[in-house]
């Protein structure tokens, strides 16, 4: 579900993978109801950041502090990103969701382009 007031959009809910076929690959993404603001300069770094809780999803990494939903300027999707102790970002891979009945809860607020 989402609510949009002016240019501020908040998305929240639970995303569960009940049936998966094939071999998912690449960074785990999910779509936003509206495109993210297309800012430049220092404003373009983190347009939105959301909290999340994984359910039954192994990450296969040593991420410090878990994962968060991360939006980028001008994009219509969110990627799930963590951070190593040295500051290097790491993205949750779609293959980690390749087993049925895995998912996550999410709450994310971001600025839209209009």
N, C-alpha and C positions, 0 to 999 in steps of 0.2 A: 504494500500500500504506500501511497505517497500523498503529501500535501504541499501545495505551492502557494506562497503568499508573496506577491510581487516577483522578484527574481530569486528568492530563496526557496529551495526545494528540499524537503526532508523525505527520505525513503526509509522504510523499516519493514521487517518481515523475516520469514524463514524460507530459505531455499533448500529443497531436498531433492536428491537425485534417486528416483525410485527404479528406473530402468535405463541402463546405459549399454549401448551397442558400439562396436568398433573400438578403436584405441584413441582416446582423447589425447591431444598433444598441445603444447604451447602454454602460455600464461593463462591462468584461470581468469575469466572475465564474465561480467554480467552487464546487461544493458541498463541505461538510465532512461527515465521517462522523458527527459529534456536534455539537450546538449549542454555541456559544461561551458561556463564563461570562457571566451577566447582572449585571455589576458596576455600581456607580454612583460618582460623584465622579471623583477623579483616576485611579482604577483602571479606569475605563471607556474611557480614551483609546485605548490600544493593547493589546488583550487578547492578541494574538499577532502575531508578525512573522516572516516567512519569507524565505529567500533564493531567488532564481530566476535562470535564465539563459534568455533568449529565443533562439529559432532562426528566422531569416528573417522577423522581424516588425518592420516599420518603425513607429516611434512617432509621427513627425510633430511632435515637440516638442523642446525643448532642456532636457530633464530633467537635473538635476545628479546624478550618481552612479547612474543607472539606476533600476530599478523593484524593488519588494519586494511580497510577499504581505501584505495588511493585513486583519486581522479586526476586527470591531466587537462590542461587548457584546451578547449575546443572539442573535446572528445565526448562521445555519447555512450561511454562504457566505463566500468570500474574494474581495476585489477586488484588482486589481493597481494599485499606487499608486506614483507617483514624487513628486519635490518640486523646485520651482523654487528658484533661489538665494535668493529672498526669503522662503521658507518656505511658499509656496502649494502645496497638494497638487494633483496632476494624476493622473487615472485613465486607464489604458490603455483604449481604446475597442474594443469587440467587432469593429467594422468593420476594424480592423487585422489581424484573423485571417481576412479574407474570401478569402484565396487558399489553396488546398490545400497540404498538407505544411508547415505552419507550426506551431510549438508552443513548449513551454517545459519545463524541468526545474524542480522545486520541492522544497524542504524547509521545513516549517513546524511549529512546536511551539506549542501553545496550551492553555489551561485550559478544560475543559468544565464544564457546569453541574452534573453529577452523576458 
